C-alpha cells in the first residue's frame, strides 16, 4: 500500500472537469478540492467522486492553495489545477525527487500537447516573469501550477500572497531558504470543455496575474 499523498485542487466552477481529474489520480493520491466560490455545483461533484471538500470564502488562488495545504494531513502535498489541463499521472514523477530527498520542491514545466493549450499572452507573461526570476538565481523556465513539497516546510516559508502571486512568492522564498528545486517537463493540454481559465482564458486575466507577479517581485526579498 503506497504512502498516501494529499493533492490540493483549488477550484472555481470546475464541475465539468472534476470527474475526469479525480478519476485519474494515481493510487494513494487523495484529493482535497478547495472550493473558492463556485456557482456550478463543483463542491457536490467533487464529493460524489470521492474528494474531500474544503471551502475557502476569500477569493484568490493563493487563498485556496494555502487553505488546502493547511487542511492536508500527509507529509508530502501536491498542488494541481482542477481544470483538466494536467494529467494527474504526472504527480508520482514530481513527488519522487522530494520523497527521496533529492529536492525540497518539484515543479512542472508546461509542455503544450496541442496548439491553443497555452495561449500566447499567457506564455509571454510567464516567460517574462520567469526571466526576472532567473535573475534572482532561481533557474526555472515556468511558474507552473503543478508542484510537490513537504507540507510543513511549505507552511514554514510564510508565503503571504493570497492571489495569483502565490506561486511566484513560493519560489522566491524557497530559493532564499536554500531549497533544492527540480523542474520537470509535464504535458499541458487544453482545459476541459465547459470550463474557463481565470488567468490564461483572457488577456485581462493574464494581465491581472502579471500585476500580482510584479507586486511580489517588487516586495518580496529573495536574498539569502
C-alpha positions as CSV (number, residue, x, y, z in Angstrom):
1,X,0.0,0.0,0.0
2,X,1.6,3.3,-1.1
3,X,2.1,6.1,1.5
4,X,-0.8,8.5,0.9
5,X,-0.2,11.9,-0.6
6,X,-2.8,14.7,-0.4
7,X,-3.4,16.6,-3.6
8,X,-4.8,20.2,-3.2
9,X,-7.0,21.2,-6.1
10,X,-8.1,24.9,-6.0
11,X,-11.4,25.2,-7.6
12,X,-13.8,27.7,-9.1
13,X,-16.5,26.4,-11.4
14,X,-14.7,23.2,-12.5
15,X,-17.7,20.9,-12.4
16,X,-17.2,19.8,-16.0
17,X,-13.5,18.9,-15.4
18,X,-13.6,17.4,-11.9
19,X,-14.9,13.9,-12.6
20,X,-12.1,13.2,-15.1
21,X,-9.4,14.7,-12.9
22,X,-10.4,12.9,-9.8
23,X,-10.7,9.5,-11.6
24,X,-7.2,9.9,-13.0
25,X,-5.5,10.4,-9.6
26,X,-2.9,7.6,-9.1
27,X,-3.4,5.1,-6.3
28,X,-2.6,6.7,-2.9
29,X,-3.2,10.3,-4.1
30,X,-6.1,11.8,-2.1
31,X,-8.0,14.8,-3.5
32,X,-8.7,17.9,-1.4
33,X,-10.9,20.2,-3.5
34,X,-10.8,23.7,-2.2
35,X,-13.9,25.5,-3.4
36,X,-13.3,29.2,-3.8
37,X,-16.8,30.3,-4.6
38,X,-18.1,28.0,-7.3
39,X,-21.6,28.5,-8.7
40,X,-21.8,25.4,-10.8
41,X,-22.1,22.7,-8.2
42,X,-18.4,21.9,-8.1
43,X,-18.3,21.0,-4.4
44,X,-21.1,18.5,-4.8
45,X,-19.5,17.0,-7.9
46,X,-16.2,16.7,-6.1
47,X,-17.8,15.0,-3.1
48,X,-19.7,12.5,-5.3
49,X,-16.3,11.5,-6.8
50,X,-14.7,10.8,-3.5
51,X,-12.8,14.1,-2.9
52,X,-12.6,15.8,0.5
53,X,-14.1,19.3,0.0
54,X,-12.9,22.3,1.9
55,X,-14.4,25.8,1.4
56,X,-12.4,29.0,1.3
57,X,-14.6,32.1,1.1
58,X,-11.7,34.5,0.5
59,X,-11.3,34.7,-3.3
60,X,-7.9,34.2,-4.7
61,X,-5.7,31.4,-6.0
62,X,-3.2,31.7,-3.1
63,X,-6.0,31.7,-0.5
64,X,-7.4,28.4,-1.9
65,X,-4.0,26.8,-2.1
66,X,-3.0,27.9,1.4
67,X,-6.2,26.6,2.9
68,X,-5.7,23.3,1.1
69,X,-2.2,22.9,2.4
70,X,-3.4,23.6,5.9
71,X,-6.1,21.0,5.5
72,X,-3.7,18.4,4.2
73,X,-2.7,15.6,6.5
74,X,0.2,13.9,4.7
75,X,3.9,14.7,4.8
76,X,4.1,15.4,1.1
77,X,1.5,17.5,-0.6
78,X,0.8,18.2,-4.2
79,X,-0.9,21.1,-5.8
80,X,-2.7,20.6,-9.1
81,X,-5.2,22.7,-11.2
82,X,-8.7,21.2,-11.3
83,X,-9.4,22.1,-14.9
84,X,-8.1,19.0,-16.6
85,X,-5.1,20.7,-18.2
86,X,-2.7,18.4,-16.4
87,X,-2.8,14.6,-16.3
88,X,-2.6,13.6,-12.6
89,X,-0.5,10.6,-13.7
90,X,2.4,13.1,-13.8
91,X,2.3,13.5,-10.0
92,X,4.4,10.5,-9.0
93,X,7.3,11.6,-11.1
94,X,7.2,15.0,-9.4
95,X,6.8,13.5,-6.0
96,X,9.8,11.1,-6.3
97,X,12.6,13.6,-6.0
98,X,11.0,15.2,-2.9
99,X,10.2,11.8,-1.3
100,X,13.8,10.6,-1.9
101,X,15.5,13.7,-0.6
102,X,16.9,14.9,-4.0
103,X,14.9,18.1,-3.7
104,X,12.7,20.1,-1.4
105,X,10.4,21.3,-4.2
106,X,9.5,19.8,-7.6
107,X,7.6,21.9,-10.1
108,X,6.3,21.1,-13.6
109,X,7.4,22.9,-16.8
110,X,4.4,23.1,-19.1
111,X,4.8,21.5,-22.5
112,X,1.7,22.1,-24.6
113,X,0.5,19.0,-26.4
114,X,-1.7,20.9,-28.9
115,X,-1.9,24.4,-30.3
116,X,-4.0,26.6,-28.2
117,X,-3.4,24.8,-24.9
118,X,-1.3,27.7,-23.7
119,X,-2.4,31.0,-25.3
120,X,0.3,33.3,-26.5
121,X,-0.5,36.1,-24.0
122,X,-0.2,33.7,-21.0
123,X,3.0,32.1,-22.3
124,X,4.6,35.5,-23.0
125,X,3.7,36.8,-19.5
126,X,5.1,33.7,-17.9
127,X,8.3,33.9,-19.9
128,X,8.9,37.4,-18.8
129,X,8.3,36.7,-15.1
130,X,10.5,33.5,-15.3
131,X,13.3,35.5,-16.9
132,X,13.1,38.0,-14.0
133,X,13.1,35.1,-11.5
134,X,16.3,33.6,-13.1
135,X,17.9,37.0,-12.5
136,X,17.4,36.3,-8.8
137,X,19.2,32.9,-9.2
138,X,16.2,30.7,-9.5
139,X,16.9,28.5,-12.6
140,X,13.3,27.9,-13.8
141,X,11.5,28.3,-17.1
142,X,7.9,28.3,-15.9
143,X,5.8,29.5,-13.0
144,X,3.7,26.4,-13.0
145,X,0.6,25.4,-11.0
146,X,1.6,21.8,-10.5
147,X,4.2,21.1,-7.7
148,X,5.1,18.9,-4.8
149,X,6.8,19.7,-1.5
150,X,6.7,18.8,2.2
151,X,3.6,20.2,3.8
152,X,5.2,21.7,7.0
153,X,8.1,23.2,5.1
154,X,5.6,24.9,2.8
155,X,3.8,26.4,5.7
156,X,7.0,27.4,7.4
157,X,8.1,29.5,4.4
158,X,5.4,32.0,5.3
159,X,4.1,32.7,1.8
160,X,1.8,35.7,2.3
161,X,0.3,36.3,-1.1
162,X,-3.3,35.1,-1.4
163,X,-3.8,35.9,-5.1
164,X,-2.1,34.9,-8.4
165,X,1.3,35.9,-6.9
166,X,1.3,32.9,-4.6
167,X,3.4,30.5,-6.7
168,X,6.0,33.2,-7.5
169,X,6.4,34.2,-3.9
170,X,6.7,30.5,-3.0
171,X,9.6,30.1,-5.5
172,X,11.4,33.2,-4.3
173,X,11.1,32.2,-0.7
174,X,12.1,28.6,-1.3
175,X,15.2,29.7,-3.2
176,X,16.1,32.2,-0.5
177,X,15.8,29.4,2.1
178,X,18.2,27.2,0.1
179,X,15.7,24.7,-1.2
180,X,16.8,22.5,-4.0
181,X,14.2,22.9,-6.7
182,X,13.7,20.4,-9.5
183,X,11.8,21.4,-12.7
184,X,10.4,18.5,-14.8
185,X,8.6,18.6,-18.1
186,X,4.8,17.9,-17.9
187,X,2.3,17.6,-20.6
188,X,-0.1,20.6,-20.8
189,X,-3.5,20.1,-22.5
190,X,-6.4,22.4,-23.2
191,X,-8.6,22.6,-20.2
192,X,-11.8,20.6,-20.1
193,X,-14.7,21.7,-22.2
194,X,-17.2,23.7,-20.2
195,X,-14.6,25.4,-18.0
196,X,-12.7,28.7,-18.4
197,X,-9.3,29.7,-17.1
198,X,-9.2,32.6,-14.7
199,X,-5.7,33.5,-16.0
200,X,-4.9,32.3,-19.5
201,X,-8.6,32.3,-20.6
202,X,-8.4,36.0,-21.3
203,X,-5.9,38.8,-21.8
204,X,-7.4,40.5,-18.8
205,X,-6.8,37.5,-16.6
206,X,-3.2,37.3,-17.8
207,X,-2.7,41.0,-17.0
208,X,-4.1,40.5,-13.5
209,X,-1.7,37.6,-12.9
210,X,1.2,39.6,-14.3
211,X,0.3,42.5,-12.0
212,X,0.3,40.2,-9.0
213,X,3.6,38.7,-10.0
214,X,5.1,42.2,-10.4
215,X,3.9,43.1,-6.9
216,X,5.7,40.0,-5.5
217,X,8.9,40.8,-7.4
218,X,8.8,44.3,-6.0
219,X,8.0,43.5,-2.4
220,X,9.4,40.0,-1.6
221,X,13.0,39.9,-0.5
222,X,14.6,36.9,-2.1
223,X,18.1,37.5,-0.8
224,X,19.8,34.6,1.0
